[in-house]
Amino acid sequence: MTIREIEQWVYREARLADEGDYDGWEALWTDDGVYWIPANGDDIDPATQMSIVFDNRSRIALRVRQLKHDKRHAQNPKSRLRRIVGNVEVLSGDAAGGDAAAGDVVVGANFIVYESRERGTTIWGGRTEYRLRRVEGQWRMAAKKVMLVDNDRPLSTLAFIV
C-alpha cells in the first residue's frame, strides 16, 4: 500500500461518513474492529476510564442501524457534515507490502469537521489513528481512534460518525 493509496482510503472513509453512506462506512470494518473516541486525554485506559465512544464491532453495527433510522432524535434532522483531512502519514507497519502476512498498517491523519445543524454550526478538530488490515484483498479498519482536541471539556451532542 503506497502513501497515495493510504490517503485515498482515508479520504474515502471521511466522505462515506460525511455523506451518511453508513452501509459503505460499516463495510470498511474488520469483524473485530474497535471504534474509540477517548475522553479526558488521548491515552486513557478505556477499560478503567470513561470514553466518549468505545464500540466493539457489534456496537458499531448498532450505531449504524440507529443512524439510518429517523428515530435517532439527536440526528433528526441530520447534521450536514464536511471534513478536511490532512497530514496523512504511515506510523507503523509495512505500507509497501500490502498482504496480510505483512501485518497491520497504522496510519495517522489530522481532521477538521464542520457540522451544520439547526442549533448552529460546530467545528470539531482532532487526530485519527487507523489500524488497517488487508481482508480478502481489501483494506479494512481494525481500529479507529479519534482524539478530539477538546476531549477534556464538556462537548455538545456528538451524534454523528467522527
Backbone as a chain_set.jsonl record, in Angstrom:
{"seq": "MTIREIEQWVYREARLADEGDYDGWEALWTDDGVYWIPANGDDIDPATQMSIVFDNRSRIALRVRQLKHDKRHAQNPKSRLRRIVGNVEVLSGDAAGGDAAAGDVVVGANFIVYESRERGTTIWGGRTEYRLRRVEGQWRMAAKKVMLVDNDRPLSTLAFIV", "coords": {"N": [[0.86, -1.174, 0.0], [0.767, 2.064, -0.992], [1.653, 5.459, -0.013], [-0.054, 7.18, -1.33], [-2.244, 5.497, -1.922], [-3.036, 4.994, 0.692], [-3.792, 7.594, 1.514], [-5.983, 7.983, -0.239], [-7.688, 5.99, 0.713], [-8.218, 6.918, 3.331], [-9.442, 9.392, 2.724], [-11.715, 8.454, 1.415], [-13.035, 7.053, 3.473], [-13.68, 9.225, 5.121], [-15.39, 10.682, 3.404], [-17.536, 8.869, 3.076], [-18.58, 8.857, 5.687], [-19.254, 11.6, 5.994], [-21.226, 11.917, 4.025], [-23.225, 10.311, 4.887], [-23.322, 7.671, 4.109], [-23.818, 5.068, 5.471], [-23.894, 2.282, 5.278], [-21.839, 1.79, 3.448], [-19.724, 2.871, 4.952], [-19.751, 1.199, 7.201], [-19.014, -1.179, 5.992], [-16.31, -0.941, 5.757], [-15.06, -1.978, 7.96], [-13.265, -4.445, 9.918], [-14.101, -7.725, 11.22], [-13.435, -7.731, 13.894], [-13.294, -5.114, 14.662], [-12.647, -1.962, 16.378], [-13.968, 1.033, 17.505], [-13.017, 4.027, 18.769], [-13.29, 6.833, 20.82], [-11.562, 8.669, 22.873], [-12.009, 10.204, 26.144], [-11.112, 12.998, 28.174], [-8.31, 13.12, 27.686], [-5.844, 11.688, 25.463], [-4.672, 9.208, 25.711], [-5.908, 7.447, 27.545], [-6.982, 4.672, 29.593], [-9.299, 2.66, 28.243], [-10.598, 0.611, 29.522], [-10.759, 1.237, 32.173], [-11.432, 3.893, 32.399], [-13.718, 6.526, 31.492], [-14.953, 6.818, 28.181], [-15.755, 8.733, 25.246], [-16.775, 7.381, 23.063], [-16.622, 3.906, 22.807], [-16.624, 1.405, 21.023], [-17.237, -1.965, 20.187], [-17.313, -4.363, 17.466], [-20.0, -5.254, 17.182], [-21.366, -3.201, 18.429], [-20.69, -1.078, 16.777], [-22.167, -1.796, 14.508], [-24.751, -1.55, 15.586], [-24.779, 1.219, 16.132], [-24.66, 2.194, 13.512], [-27.127, 1.2, 12.503], [-28.869, 2.706, 14.11], [-28.264, 5.317, 13.277], [-29.221, 5.237, 10.688], [-31.908, 5.22, 11.024], [-34.847, 7.159, 11.362], [-35.652, 7.707, 13.918], [-33.636, 8.419, 15.618], [-33.231, 10.859, 17.573], [-31.301, 12.796, 18.125], [-30.147, 13.158, 15.704], [-32.062, 14.173, 13.961], [-33.4, 16.694, 12.352], [-30.79, 15.413, 10.189], [-27.321, 16.14, 10.713], [-25.46, 18.316, 8.633], [-22.461, 17.624, 7.16], [-18.964, 18.192, 6.616], [-15.687, 17.262, 6.184], [-12.254, 18.057, 6.496], [-9.304, 16.53, 5.729], [-5.961, 15.936, 6.551], [-2.324, 15.864, 6.636], [-1.655, 13.153, 6.453], [-0.104, 10.179, 7.367], [2.057, 7.312, 7.499], [2.368, 5.47, 10.364], [3.256, 3.076, 11.441], [4.111, -0.26, 10.378], [4.002, -2.235, 7.352], [3.815, -0.44, 4.76], [4.323, -0.695, 2.106], [4.16, -3.362, 1.494], [1.516, -4.816, 1.58], [0.172, -7.286, 1.994], [-1.612, -9.671, 4.048], [0.133, -11.101, 5.615], [2.146, -9.352, 6.107], [1.187, -7.797, 8.124], [-0.652, -5.399, 10.162], [-1.241, -1.988, 9.191], [-0.56, 1.1, 10.554], [-1.997, 4.21, 10.498], [-1.953, 7.733, 10.59], [-3.848, 10.789, 10.776], [-4.756, 14.209, 10.568], [-7.721, 16.139, 11.245], [-10.512, 18.288, 10.476], [-13.835, 18.809, 11.205], [-16.708, 20.19, 9.924], [-19.739, 20.906, 11.185], [-23.095, 21.413, 10.52], [-26.108, 22.365, 11.894], [-29.522, 22.701, 13.077], [-29.221, 24.018, 15.501], [-27.038, 25.527, 15.081], [-23.632, 25.988, 14.015], [-20.825, 23.836, 14.397], [-17.405, 23.334, 14.925], [-15.26, 20.711, 14.786], [-12.195, 19.393, 15.78], [-9.248, 17.36, 15.421], [-7.252, 14.38, 15.718], [-6.875, 11.356, 13.962], [-6.213, 7.927, 14.348], [-5.738, 5.129, 12.449], [-5.959, 1.616, 12.272], [-5.159, -0.439, 9.843], [-6.011, -3.306, 7.934], [-5.429, -5.927, 5.663], [-8.029, -7.62, 4.181], [-9.38, -10.207, 2.479], [-8.349, -9.121, 0.104], [-8.967, -6.42, 0.323], [-8.485, -3.282, 1.992], [-9.247, -2.832, 5.36], [-10.681, -1.375, 8.35], [-9.317, -2.147, 11.382], [-9.173, -0.841, 13.667], [-10.191, 2.356, 14.839], [-9.219, 5.271, 16.16], [-10.184, 8.235, 17.528], [-8.997, 11.262, 18.374], [-10.131, 13.901, 19.82], [-9.557, 17.397, 19.869], [-10.744, 18.878, 21.891], [-11.347, 16.997, 23.892], [-11.17, 17.019, 26.605], [-13.039, 18.65, 27.679], [-16.462, 19.646, 28.386], [-18.678, 18.449, 25.91], [-20.8, 19.326, 23.168], [-23.692, 17.672, 21.785], [-22.586, 14.801, 20.27], [-23.4, 13.198, 17.813], [-22.885, 11.904, 15.457], [-20.871, 10.161, 13.014], [-17.554, 10.355, 13.701]], "CA": [[0.0, 0.0, 0.0], [1.575, 3.278, -1.083], [1.093, 6.586, 0.731], [-1.177, 7.695, -2.123], [-3.37, 4.594, -1.675], [-3.459, 5.249, 2.068], [-4.532, 8.855, 1.509], [-7.265, 7.762, -0.897], [-8.52, 5.205, 1.618], [-8.636, 7.823, 4.414], [-10.395, 10.348, 2.16], [-12.965, 7.732, 1.138], [-13.695, 6.807, 4.763], [-14.236, 10.519, 5.542], [-16.516, 11.013, 2.533], [-18.669, 7.998, 3.406], [-19.158, 9.35, 6.939], [-19.864, 12.914, 5.742], [-22.406, 11.821, 3.168], [-24.221, 9.44, 5.501], [-23.345, 6.339, 3.485], [-23.479, 4.256, 6.637], [-23.606, 0.911, 4.854], [-20.487, 1.828, 2.893], [-18.779, 3.103, 6.05], [-19.671, -0.017, 8.019], [-18.318, -2.219, 5.213], [-14.863, -0.725, 5.865], [-14.571, -2.536, 9.222], [-12.992, -5.87, 10.107], [-15.041, -8.345, 12.157], [-13.011, -7.469, 15.274], [-12.994, -3.687, 14.718], [-12.922, -1.149, 17.57], [-14.117, 2.467, 17.238], [-12.749, 4.602, 20.079], [-13.086, 8.271, 20.985], [-11.252, 8.848, 24.289], [-12.38, 11.422, 26.865], [-10.161, 13.434, 29.209], [-6.951, 12.764, 27.298], [-5.767, 10.834, 24.286], [-4.093, 7.89, 26.011], [-6.522, 6.859, 28.724], [-7.27, 3.234, 29.516], [-10.755, 2.581, 28.093], [-11.156, -0.411, 30.412], [-10.924, 1.775, 33.521], [-11.843, 5.29, 32.364], [-14.814, 6.847, 30.589], [-14.676, 7.243, 26.816], [-16.896, 9.296, 24.545], [-17.237, 6.195, 22.347], [-15.724, 2.745, 22.81], [-17.515, 0.421, 20.409], [-16.749, -3.162, 19.503], [-17.923, -4.495, 16.145], [-21.469, -5.324, 17.247], [-21.848, -1.855, 18.8], [-20.57, -0.278, 15.558], [-23.33, -2.152, 13.691], [-25.915, -0.937, 16.229], [-24.667, 2.664, 15.898], [-25.039, 2.416, 12.109], [-28.583, 0.999, 12.397], [-29.532, 3.848, 14.735], [-28.084, 6.498, 12.437], [-30.034, 5.068, 9.487], [-33.314, 5.27, 11.409], [-35.291, 8.523, 11.65], [-35.992, 7.89, 15.333], [-32.488, 8.889, 16.393], [-33.638, 12.257, 17.695], [-30.135, 13.672, 18.101], [-29.797, 13.375, 14.301], [-33.282, 14.401, 13.203], [-32.809, 16.371, 11.064], [-29.383, 15.028, 10.2], [-26.288, 17.158, 10.556], [-24.724, 18.401, 7.372], [-21.063, 17.48, 7.561], [-17.843, 18.138, 5.691], [-14.417, 17.24, 6.905], [-10.993, 18.244, 5.784], [-8.339, 15.591, 6.281], [-4.611, 16.228, 6.075], [-1.178, 15.341, 7.385], [-1.762, 11.692, 6.469], [1.223, 9.555, 7.432], [2.172, 5.946, 7.989], [3.019, 5.483, 11.671], [3.969, 1.808, 11.581], [3.645, -1.326, 9.503], [4.594, -2.351, 6.024], [2.933, 0.271, 3.836], [4.613, -1.082, 0.729], [3.917, -4.799, 1.312], [0.16, -4.984, 1.134], [-0.514, -8.559, 2.213], [-1.963, -9.893, 5.447], [1.296, -11.604, 6.338], [2.974, -8.217, 6.489], [0.606, -7.232, 9.34], [-1.459, -4.198, 10.094], [-0.614, -0.706, 8.913], [-1.13, 2.148, 11.388], [-1.992, 5.459, 9.759], [-2.447, 8.885, 11.332], [-4.299, 11.92, 9.971], [-5.45, 15.284, 11.267], [-9.005, 16.454, 10.602], [-11.461, 19.288, 10.953], [-15.186, 18.506, 10.739], [-17.648, 21.292, 10.005], [-21.08, 20.356, 11.377], [-24.16, 22.399, 10.469], [-27.374, 21.856, 12.439], [-30.47, 23.762, 13.414], [-28.719, 24.768, 16.657], [-25.91, 26.336, 14.624], [-22.51, 25.229, 13.465], [-19.765, 23.432, 15.327], [-16.192, 22.861, 14.284], [-14.594, 19.679, 15.571], [-10.858, 19.137, 15.266], [-8.522, 16.318, 16.125], [-6.362, 13.465, 15.005], [-7.368, 9.985, 13.892], [-5.286, 6.844, 14.051], [-6.396, 3.96, 11.872], [-5.203, 0.362, 12.117], [-5.699, -1.03, 8.629], [-5.652, -4.71, 7.734], [-5.882, -6.479, 4.383], [-9.001, -8.707, 4.339], [-9.899, -10.625, 1.179], [-7.883, -8.21, -0.93], [-9.38, -5.04, 0.57], [-8.058, -2.718, 3.264], [-10.34, -2.627, 6.306], [-10.303, -0.806, 9.65], [-9.351, -2.999, 12.562], [-9.373, 0.113, 14.761], [-10.207, 3.787, 14.547], [-9.142, 6.052, 17.393], [-10.375, 9.647, 17.215], [-8.565, 12.081, 19.507], [-10.646, 15.249, 19.656], [-8.772, 18.427, 20.537], [-11.483, 19.31, 23.081], [-11.889, 15.834, 24.603], [-11.073, 17.242, 28.049], [-14.055, 19.632, 28.029], [-17.824, 19.208, 28.056], [-18.943, 18.527, 24.472], [-22.198, 19.305, 22.74], [-24.075, 16.37, 21.274], [-21.729, 14.217, 19.233], [-24.303, 12.118, 17.404], [-22.569, 11.506, 14.095], [-19.623, 9.415, 12.939], [-16.393, 11.256, 13.628]], "C": [[0.899, 1.228, 0.0], [0.913, 4.397, -0.279], [-0.095, 7.177, -0.024], [-2.418, 6.823, -1.931], [-3.92, 4.785, -0.267], [-4.284, 6.527, 2.133], [-5.912, 8.669, 0.885], [-8.214, 6.967, -0.012], [-9.068, 6.105, 2.731], [-9.669, 8.825, 3.9], [-11.742, 9.684, 1.887], [-13.73, 7.476, 2.431], [-14.362, 8.099, 5.251], [-15.463, 10.883, 4.71], [-17.738, 10.165, 2.855], [-19.362, 8.473, 4.686], [-19.877, 10.677, 6.717], [-21.181, 12.802, 4.991], [-23.472, 10.881, 3.708], [-24.373, 8.107, 4.794], [-22.905, 5.341, 4.554], [-23.2, 2.807, 6.283], [-22.193, 0.825, 4.278], [-19.437, 1.995, 3.969], [-18.622, 1.842, 6.892], [-18.916, -1.127, 7.297], [-16.798, -2.069, 5.281], [-14.244, -1.423, 7.077], [-14.229, -4.019, 9.115], [-14.013, -6.413, 11.113], [-14.691, -8.071, 13.615], [-12.722, -5.985, 15.508], [-13.396, -3.023, 16.025], [-12.886, 0.321, 17.167], [-14.04, 3.168, 18.586], [-12.544, 6.103, 19.986], [-12.834, 8.499, 22.474], [-11.78, 10.177, 24.844], [-11.273, 11.738, 27.871], [-8.733, 12.997, 28.939], [-6.968, 11.771, 26.161], [-5.34, 9.411, 24.605], [-4.617, 7.299, 27.31], [-6.658, 5.353, 28.537], [-8.781, 3.069, 29.409], [-11.399, 1.516, 28.968], [-11.444, 0.151, 31.802], [-11.413, 3.219, 33.547], [-12.917, 5.49, 31.292], [-14.284, 7.271, 29.228], [-15.928, 7.897, 26.244], [-17.574, 8.183, 23.754], [-16.185, 5.118, 22.525], [-16.56, 1.561, 22.345], [-16.74, -0.769, 19.874], [-17.548, -3.297, 18.204], [-19.445, -4.564, 16.201], [-22.056, -3.96, 17.611], [-21.723, -0.893, 17.615], [-21.788, -0.53, 14.672], [-24.604, -1.528, 14.264], [-25.919, 0.575, 15.994], [-25.107, 2.992, 14.464], [-26.551, 2.245, 11.934], [-29.335, 2.187, 12.988], [-29.421, 5.101, 13.868], [-28.938, 6.434, 11.172], [-31.528, 5.232, 9.762], [-33.693, 6.694, 11.787], [-35.587, 8.771, 13.12], [-34.801, 8.266, 16.201], [-32.623, 10.406, 16.497], [-32.456, 13.22, 17.666], [-29.676, 13.953, 16.67], [-31.056, 13.484, 13.433], [-33.661, 15.868, 13.33], [-31.301, 16.104, 11.186], [-28.47, 16.24, 10.068], [-25.776, 17.137, 9.127], [-23.257, 18.485, 7.757], [-20.12, 17.603, 6.376], [-16.582, 18.165, 6.525], [-13.271, 17.451, 5.944], [-9.987, 17.369, 6.495], [-6.973, 15.934, 5.706], [-3.561, 15.598, 6.958], [-1.257, 13.826, 7.534], [-0.352, 11.107, 6.458], [1.126, 8.125, 7.931], [2.962, 5.992, 9.291], [3.783, 4.2, 11.934], [3.368, 0.789, 10.632], [4.309, -1.257, 8.156], [3.656, -1.728, 5.011], [3.188, -0.125, 2.393], [4.207, -2.525, 0.448], [2.541, -5.13, 0.815], [-0.454, -6.353, 1.28], [-0.693, -8.791, 3.7], [-0.772, -10.375, 6.255], [2.191, -10.469, 6.808], [2.437, -7.541, 7.753], [-0.189, -5.973, 9.086], [-0.592, -2.989, 9.759], [-1.324, 0.32, 9.782], [-0.9, 3.482, 10.69], [-2.54, 6.56, 10.655], [-2.87, 9.982, 10.372], [-4.952, 12.947, 10.879], [-6.75, 15.577, 10.535], [-9.655, 17.662, 11.247], [-12.803, 18.889, 10.356], [-16.037, 19.745, 10.976], [-19.037, 20.682, 10.063], [-22.088, 21.499, 11.382], [-25.46, 21.739, 10.905], [-28.295, 23.023, 12.705], [-29.964, 24.617, 14.578], [-27.552, 25.678, 16.291], [-24.822, 25.449, 14.053], [-21.487, 24.95, 14.561], [-18.585, 22.966, 14.49], [-15.495, 21.919, 15.254], [-13.217, 19.451, 14.955], [-10.191, 18.03, 16.055], [-7.607, 15.528, 15.222], [-6.974, 12.068, 15.064], [-6.202, 9.051, 13.643], [-6.105, 5.649, 13.599], [-5.439, 2.777, 11.944], [-5.872, -0.365, 10.96], [-5.152, -2.436, 8.442], [-6.215, -5.17, 6.384], [-6.787, -7.681, 4.669], [-9.594, -8.989, 2.963], [-9.591, -9.605, 0.091], [-8.24, -6.753, -0.743], [-8.826, -4.561, 1.911], [-9.276, -2.399, 4.11], [-9.792, -2.024, 7.599], [-10.421, -1.866, 10.724], [-9.544, -2.117, 13.791], [-9.377, 1.524, 14.199], [-10.259, 4.504, 15.884], [-9.184, 7.525, 17.004], [-10.045, 10.46, 18.468], [-8.98, 13.528, 19.258], [-9.783, 16.241, 20.438], [-9.419, 18.803, 21.869], [-11.99, 18.147, 23.927], [-11.799, 15.957, 26.118], [-12.088, 18.273, 28.541], [-15.435, 19.045, 27.774], [-18.086, 19.435, 26.567], [-20.433, 18.606, 24.218], [-22.469, 17.922, 22.146], [-23.179, 15.942, 20.123], [-22.455, 12.975, 18.727], [-24.091, 11.725, 15.949], [-21.254, 10.735, 14.135], [-18.481, 10.399, 12.771], [-15.305, 10.572, 12.852]], "O": [[1.709, 1.403, 0.91], [-0.256, 4.29, 0.092], [-1.053, 7.631, 0.602], [-3.525, 7.345, -1.794], [-5.133, 4.743, -0.059], [-5.356, 6.546, 2.739], [-6.905, 9.15, 1.43], [-9.414, 7.24, 0.012], [-10.26, 6.054, 3.036], [-10.668, 9.08, 4.573], [-12.79, 10.29, 2.105], [-14.946, 7.664, 2.479], [-15.49, 8.063, 5.741], [-16.466, 11.343, 5.255], [-18.855, 10.681, 2.902], [-20.59, 8.487, 4.76], [-20.994, 10.861, 7.201], [-22.139, 13.515, 5.293], [-24.504, 10.674, 3.069], [-25.429, 7.479, 4.868], [-21.78, 4.841, 4.541], [-22.361, 2.165, 6.915], [-21.444, -0.103, 4.586], [-18.386, 1.355, 3.926], [-17.509, 1.46, 7.254], [-18.246, -1.935, 7.94], [-16.074, -2.987, 4.896], [-13.02, -1.455, 7.205], [-14.824, -4.753, 8.325], [-14.706, -5.642, 11.777], [-15.557, -8.168, 14.484], [-11.994, -5.632, 16.436], [-14.34, -3.443, 16.693], [-11.918, 0.795, 16.573], [-14.884, 2.945, 19.454], [-11.742, 6.589, 19.189], [-13.781, 8.521, 23.261], [-11.97, 11.142, 24.104], [-10.585, 10.838, 28.353], [-8.027, 12.557, 29.846], [-7.968, 11.096, 25.918], [-5.626, 8.496, 23.832], [-3.858, 6.719, 28.086], [-6.466, 4.835, 27.436], [-9.489, 3.311, 30.387], [-12.618, 1.513, 29.14], [-12.276, -0.39, 32.53], [-11.774, 3.723, 34.61], [-13.009, 4.732, 30.327], [-13.292, 7.993, 29.133], [-17.036, 7.637, 26.713], [-18.798, 8.057, 23.772], [-14.989, 5.386, 22.406], [-17.124, 0.818, 23.148], [-15.723, -0.614, 19.197], [-18.368, -2.435, 17.886], [-20.115, -3.986, 15.345], [-23.139, -3.61, 17.142], [-22.549, 0.006, 17.458], [-22.376, 0.413, 14.144], [-25.443, -1.032, 13.512], [-26.965, 1.147, 15.688], [-25.839, 3.956, 14.24], [-27.188, 3.07, 11.278], [-30.336, 2.627, 12.422], [-30.384, 5.859, 13.743], [-29.335, 7.472, 10.642], [-32.321, 5.368, 8.83], [-32.925, 7.37, 12.472], [-35.756, 9.918, 13.532], [-34.951, 8.417, 17.414], [-32.181, 11.14, 15.614], [-32.606, 14.357, 17.22], [-28.902, 14.883, 16.442], [-31.106, 12.957, 12.321], [-34.212, 16.252, 14.361], [-30.647, 16.513, 12.145], [-28.799, 17.224, 9.407], [-25.672, 16.084, 8.498], [-22.863, 19.314, 8.577], [-20.439, 17.171, 5.268], [-16.429, 18.974, 7.441], [-13.316, 17.082, 4.77], [-9.829, 17.45, 7.713], [-6.845, 16.194, 4.509], [-3.875, 14.887, 7.912], [-0.965, 13.28, 8.598], [0.485, 11.492, 5.642], [0.223, 7.777, 8.691], [4.088, 6.488, 9.324], [4.835, 4.219, 12.573], [2.251, 0.96, 10.143], [5.076, -0.341, 7.862], [2.794, -2.412, 4.46], [2.331, 0.098, 1.538], [3.938, -2.881, -0.699], [2.401, -5.679, -0.278], [-1.532, -6.583, 0.731], [-0.007, -8.179, 4.518], [-0.675, -10.091, 7.449], [2.913, -10.61, 7.796], [3.165, -6.781, 8.392], [-0.371, -5.543, 7.947], [0.613, -2.971, 10.009], [-2.552, 0.41, 9.759], [0.225, 3.837, 10.34], [-3.494, 6.336, 11.4], [-2.319, 10.099, 9.277], [-5.624, 12.592, 11.847], [-6.872, 15.297, 9.342], [-9.385, 18.006, 12.398], [-12.908, 18.657, 9.152], [-16.084, 20.28, 12.083], [-19.473, 20.021, 9.12], [-21.953, 22.446, 12.156], [-25.864, 20.706, 10.371], [-27.907, 24.184, 12.577], [-30.249, 25.813, 14.633], [-27.127, 26.505, 17.099], [-25.067, 24.308, 13.661], [-21.318, 25.722, 15.506], [-18.753, 22.29, 13.475], [-15.184, 22.283, 16.388], [-13.095, 19.331, 13.736], [-10.526, 17.79, 17.215], [-7.245, 15.952, 14.125], [-7.52, 11.657, 16.088], [-5.317, 9.338, 12.836], [-7.038, 5.218, 14.276], [-4.241, 2.928, 11.701], [-7.0, -0.844, 11.078], [-3.994, -2.72, 8.748], [-7.342, -4.834, 6.022], [-6.368, -8.64, 5.316], [-10.229, -8.125, 2.358], [-10.445, -9.268, -0.73], [-7.859, -5.919, -1.564], [-8.711, -5.344, 2.854], [-10.225, -1.772, 3.637], [-8.605, -2.144, 7.905], [-11.498, -2.419, 10.949], [-10.018, -2.581, 14.828], [-8.678, 1.844, 13.237], [-11.218, 4.365, 16.643], [-8.336, 8.006, 16.253], [-10.727, 10.356, 19.487], [-8.282, 14.281, 18.58], [-9.334, 15.942, 21.545], [-8.722, 19.021, 22.86], [-12.991, 18.306, 24.626], [-12.298, 15.094, 26.839], [-12.013, 18.721, 29.685], [-15.573, 18.067, 27.04], [-17.753, 20.49, 26.029], [-21.233, 18.028, 24.954], [-21.558, 17.103, 22.026], [-23.042, 16.652, 19.126], [-22.171, 11.855, 19.15], [-25.019, 11.263, 15.286], [-20.601, 10.668, 15.177], [-18.448, 11.178, 11.819], [-14.231, 11.142, 12.662]]}, "num_chains": 1, "name": "protein.A"}
